[in-house]
Amino acid sequence: MAVHPLLKAGAGLAGAGAASIAYAGVFERNAFTLREHTLPILPPGTPSVRILHISDLHMTPGQRRKQGWVRELAALEPDLVVNTGDNLSHPRAVPAVVQTLDPLLARPGLFVFGSNDYFGPTPKNPAKYFDKNHERQHGAPLPWQDLRAAFAERGWLDATHAVRRLEVGGVTISVAGVDDPHIDRDRYETVAGRADEAVDLRLALTHSPEPRVLDRFAADGYDLALAGHTHGGQLCLPVYGALITNCGLDRSRVKGASAWGAHMKLHVSAGLGTSPWAPFRTFCRPEASLLTLIGAPVRDREAELGPVIAPEAVRA
């Protein structure tokens, strides 16, 4: 019996849709990638420093593949590890996060938290993400205090509403951070003021790269801001890129390195996980980033006109 052409077309579309969902939900969200960027922002003659930027693990206890891949990042031997939050997606995920990061916790580290360290994810209508002013929905409280205590016990510095100073690899760093602006926990006045001019690097940390916070870091003289939260858009289209950023950031800066104003550089991590209620990625692989900071040809802040950034390599 002949099959009606419309039925054949419908079956083909259904098959293509199923294949796309399988690709996004099985392959791409587990295709972990290391991205490398070189940022010439240190004073001339300063030793280079390598920062491993990780974000948005969204860990659940059974994610063995992700846990194994992240543990292997310790082989990079970064000078500094920066974690910009959203580590948890399950109330019993703290041991999995700590065990996964265990080799990296032996290295100097800094962290701030995101909303999914404080509250569990909840199911929601995906269309709400297209409304930047939609009402936030908080899930059950998560044991963030236990995670913070574990990080601090191993020597990582909590930069939340604090100004810290440290030295790694012969480079002196002043770092300031705020709590997650996405849920209005930021209190910039706790770190406000001109960044320390007597150090080699002025580093700013926030989970969500909200422009109002980035503007203040830039005005206070920070060299580099690190953030996560966006998941790089998570669901992206070829050529067009991210559909949304889930914050006030424009789509052109949804992931990777860019300029923020005349003098500050911004790096946004596309993150390593997804909400368990939306376990898909398209054209946006989960990632960690290795940032190599080197001496800039010109250090005159008044003359410098944005970044010279080389996102050279991507390694799966």
C-alpha positions as CSV (number, residue, x, y, z in Angstrom):
1,M,0.0,0.0,0.0
2,A,1.4,3.4,-1.0
3,V,2.2,5.8,1.8
4,H,0.8,9.3,1.5
5,P,3.7,11.9,0.9
6,L,2.6,14.0,3.9
7,L,2.9,11.0,6.2
8,K,6.3,10.2,4.8
9,A,7.4,13.9,5.3
10,G,6.0,13.8,8.9
11,A,7.8,10.6,9.7
12,G,11.0,12.1,8.3
13,L,10.7,15.3,10.4
14,A,9.9,13.2,13.5
15,G,13.0,11.1,12.9
16,A,15.2,14.2,12.4
17,G,13.8,15.7,15.6
18,A,14.4,12.6,17.6
19,A,18.0,12.4,16.2
20,S,18.6,16.1,17.1
21,I,17.3,15.6,20.7
22,A,19.5,12.5,21.1
23,Y,22.6,14.4,19.8
24,A,22.0,17.4,22.0
25,G,21.1,15.4,25.1
26,V,23.6,12.5,24.8
27,F,26.6,13.5,22.7
28,E,27.0,17.2,22.8
29,R,26.4,17.8,26.5
30,N,29.0,15.2,27.3
31,A,31.5,16.4,24.6
32,F,33.7,18.2,27.2
33,T,36.2,20.6,25.7
34,L,39.2,22.6,26.8
35,R,39.5,26.1,25.3
36,E,42.7,28.1,25.4
37,H,43.1,31.9,25.2
38,T,46.1,34.1,25.5
39,L,45.5,37.5,27.0
40,P,48.3,40.1,26.9
41,I,47.3,42.1,30.0
42,L,50.2,41.8,32.5
43,P,53.0,44.4,32.8
44,P,55.8,44.0,30.4
45,G,58.5,41.6,31.7
46,T,56.1,39.9,34.1
47,P,56.1,36.1,34.1
48,S,53.2,34.5,32.4
49,V,50.5,33.0,34.6
50,R,48.0,30.3,33.6
51,I,44.5,30.4,35.0
52,L,42.1,27.5,34.8
53,H,38.6,28.9,34.7
54,I,35.8,26.4,35.5
55,S,32.1,27.2,36.0
56,D,28.6,25.8,36.1
57,L,29.4,22.2,36.9
58,H,25.7,21.7,37.9
59,M,26.8,18.4,39.5
60,T,24.6,15.4,40.3
61,P,26.2,12.4,42.1
62,G,26.0,10.0,39.2
63,Q,27.7,12.1,36.5
64,R,30.8,9.9,36.3
65,R,32.0,11.0,32.8
66,K,32.0,14.6,33.7
67,Q,33.7,13.9,37.0
68,G,36.5,12.0,35.4
69,W,37.1,14.6,32.7
70,V,37.3,17.4,35.2
71,R,39.7,15.5,37.4
72,E,42.1,15.2,34.4
73,L,42.4,18.9,34.2
74,A,44.9,18.8,37.0
75,A,47.4,17.5,34.5
76,L,47.5,21.1,33.0
77,E,49.2,22.2,36.3
78,P,47.6,25.7,36.2
79,D,49.1,28.4,38.4
80,L,45.6,29.4,39.6
81,V,42.1,27.8,39.5
82,V,39.1,30.1,39.4
83,N,35.6,28.7,40.0
84,T,32.7,31.1,39.2
85,G,29.9,29.1,40.7
86,D,26.8,26.9,40.1
87,N,28.6,23.8,41.2
88,L,25.6,22.0,42.5
89,S,22.4,20.5,41.1
90,H,21.5,18.0,43.8
91,P,21.3,18.2,47.6
92,R,23.8,15.3,47.9
93,A,26.3,16.5,45.2
94,V,28.8,18.2,47.6
95,P,30.9,15.0,48.0
96,A,30.9,14.5,44.2
97,V,32.1,18.1,43.6
98,V,34.8,17.9,46.2
99,Q,36.1,14.5,44.9
100,T,36.0,15.7,41.3
101,L,38.0,18.9,42.1
102,D,40.3,17.2,44.6
103,P,43.4,17.4,42.5
104,L,42.7,21.0,41.6
105,L,42.0,21.9,45.3
106,A,45.7,21.2,45.9
107,R,46.5,24.3,43.7
108,P,45.9,28.0,44.5
109,G,42.2,28.7,43.9
110,L,39.5,31.4,44.1
111,F,35.7,31.1,44.0
112,V,32.4,32.8,44.1
113,F,29.0,31.1,44.1
114,G,26.0,31.2,41.9
115,S,22.3,30.7,42.4
116,N,22.5,26.9,41.9
117,D,24.9,26.6,44.8
118,Y,22.2,28.1,47.0
119,F,19.1,26.7,45.5
120,G,18.3,23.5,43.6
121,P,17.1,23.7,39.9
122,T,13.3,23.6,39.2
123,P,11.4,22.7,36.1
124,K,10.2,25.8,34.2
125,N,8.8,26.8,30.9
126,P,11.8,27.4,28.5
127,A,10.1,30.3,26.9
128,K,10.6,32.3,30.2
129,Y,14.3,32.6,29.4
130,F,13.4,34.9,26.5
131,D,12.0,37.4,29.1
132,K,14.9,38.9,30.9
133,N,12.6,40.2,33.7
134,H,10.8,36.9,34.4
135,E,10.2,36.0,38.0
136,R,13.0,33.8,39.4
137,Q,12.0,30.4,40.8
138,H,14.0,29.0,43.6
139,G,14.2,25.3,44.3
140,A,15.0,23.7,47.6
141,P,18.0,25.1,49.5
142,L,21.3,23.4,48.8
143,P,24.2,22.8,51.3
144,W,26.4,25.6,50.0
145,Q,27.9,26.1,53.4
146,D,29.4,22.6,53.3
147,L,30.8,23.3,49.9
148,R,32.3,26.6,51.0
149,A,33.8,25.0,54.0
150,A,35.4,22.2,51.9
151,F,36.9,24.7,49.5
152,A,38.2,26.9,52.3
153,E,39.7,23.9,54.2
154,R,41.7,23.0,51.1
155,G,43.0,26.6,50.8
156,W,40.8,28.1,48.1
157,L,39.9,31.7,48.8
158,D,36.3,32.9,48.9
159,A,36.2,36.1,47.0
160,T,32.5,36.8,47.7
161,H,32.2,40.4,48.8
162,A,35.9,40.5,49.7
163,V,39.2,41.9,48.4
164,R,42.0,39.4,48.5
165,R,45.7,39.5,47.6
166,L,47.8,36.6,46.6
167,E,50.9,35.7,44.6
168,V,51.1,32.9,42.1
169,G,54.1,32.1,39.8
170,G,55.8,35.3,40.7
171,V,52.7,37.4,39.8
172,T,50.9,39.5,42.4
173,I,47.1,39.5,42.1
174,S,44.4,41.6,43.8
175,V,41.0,40.0,43.4
176,A,37.5,41.2,44.3
177,G,34.3,39.4,43.9
178,V,30.5,39.7,44.4
179,D,27.7,37.3,45.1
180,D,25.4,36.3,42.3
181,P,23.8,39.3,40.6
182,H,21.4,37.1,38.8
183,I,19.4,36.7,42.1
184,D,20.3,40.1,43.4
185,R,22.8,38.9,46.0
186,D,25.5,41.3,44.9
187,R,26.6,44.0,47.2
188,Y,29.2,45.9,45.2
189,E,29.7,48.5,47.9
190,T,31.5,45.9,50.0
191,V,34.4,45.9,47.5
192,A,34.0,49.3,45.9
193,G,37.0,51.6,45.4
194,R,40.0,51.9,43.1
195,A,41.7,48.5,42.5
196,D,45.2,48.1,44.0
197,E,47.7,49.7,41.6
198,A,50.7,48.0,43.3
199,V,50.0,44.5,41.9
200,D,50.5,42.9,38.5
201,L,46.9,41.8,38.0
202,R,43.6,43.2,39.2
203,L,41.0,40.3,38.9
204,A,37.3,40.6,39.3
205,L,34.9,37.7,39.9
206,T,31.1,37.3,39.5
207,H,28.9,34.4,38.6
208,S,26.5,36.2,36.3
209,P,28.1,38.8,34.0
210,E,25.5,41.5,34.6
211,P,26.5,44.8,32.9
212,R,25.8,46.9,36.0
213,V,28.4,44.9,37.9
214,L,30.9,44.7,35.1
215,D,30.7,48.5,34.6
216,R,31.6,49.1,38.2
217,F,34.6,46.7,38.1
218,A,35.8,48.4,34.9
219,A,35.4,51.9,36.5
220,D,37.4,50.8,39.5
221,G,40.4,49.7,37.3
222,Y,40.2,45.9,37.1
223,D,42.1,44.3,34.3
224,L,40.1,41.1,33.9
225,A,36.7,39.9,34.9
226,L,35.7,36.2,35.0
227,A,32.1,35.0,35.0
228,G,30.0,32.0,34.0
229,H,26.2,31.5,34.2
230,T,25.4,31.9,30.5
231,H,26.2,28.3,29.5
232,G,27.4,30.0,26.3
233,G,23.7,30.2,25.3
234,Q,23.4,26.4,25.7
235,L,21.1,26.1,22.7
236,C,22.8,27.8,19.8
237,L,22.3,27.9,16.0
238,P,24.9,27.7,13.3
239,V,26.2,31.1,12.2
240,Y,23.6,32.9,14.4
241,G,25.0,31.6,17.7
242,A,23.3,31.9,21.1
243,L,19.6,32.5,21.2
244,I,19.7,34.0,24.7
245,T,22.3,34.9,27.4
246,N,20.0,34.5,30.4
247,C,21.3,37.9,31.7
248,G,21.8,41.5,30.6
249,L,24.9,40.6,28.6
250,D,24.7,40.9,24.8
251,R,25.0,37.8,22.7
252,S,28.4,38.7,21.2
253,R,30.0,38.2,24.6
254,V,28.0,35.1,25.7
255,K,31.2,33.0,25.9
256,G,34.9,33.4,25.5
257,A,37.1,36.5,25.8
258,S,36.1,40.0,24.8
259,A,36.6,43.7,25.8
260,W,34.5,45.5,28.4
261,G,35.1,49.1,27.9
262,A,38.4,50.6,27.0
263,H,40.6,48.8,29.5
264,M,39.0,45.7,31.1
265,K,38.9,42.3,29.5
266,L,36.1,39.9,30.1
267,H,36.1,36.1,30.0
268,V,32.8,34.2,30.2
269,S,32.9,30.4,30.6
270,A,30.3,28.4,28.7
271,G,30.4,26.1,31.7
272,L,30.5,22.3,32.1
273,G,26.9,21.3,32.9
274,T,23.3,22.0,32.4
275,S,20.2,21.9,34.6
276,P,18.9,18.4,35.0
277,W,15.6,19.7,33.8
278,A,17.1,20.9,30.5
279,P,19.9,18.4,29.8
280,F,20.7,19.6,26.2
281,R,23.3,21.5,24.3
282,T,23.4,22.4,20.7
283,F,26.5,23.9,18.9
284,C,27.8,24.8,22.4
285,R,29.9,22.2,23.9
286,P,30.6,22.1,27.7
287,E,33.9,23.6,28.5
288,A,36.7,24.6,30.8
289,S,39.1,27.4,29.8
290,L,42.9,27.7,30.2
291,L,43.8,31.4,30.2
292,T,47.5,32.3,29.7
293,L,48.1,35.8,30.8
294,I,51.3,37.4,29.4
295,G,52.9,40.8,29.4
296,A,51.2,43.5,27.3
297,P,53.2,45.4,24.7
298,V,51.9,48.7,26.3
299,R,50.8,49.0,29.8
300,D,49.6,52.6,29.7
301,R,45.9,52.3,30.7
302,E,45.1,55.7,29.2
303,A,46.4,54.7,25.8
304,E,45.3,51.1,25.7
305,L,42.3,50.5,23.4
306,G,40.8,47.1,24.3
307,P,42.2,43.6,24.1
308,V,44.4,41.8,21.7
309,I,43.0,38.3,22.3
310,A,44.0,35.1,20.6
311,P,41.6,32.2,21.2
312,E,44.0,29.9,19.5
313,A,43.1,26.4,20.3
314,V,40.3,24.1,21.2
315,R,41.1,20.6,22.5
316,A,38.4,18.0,23.0
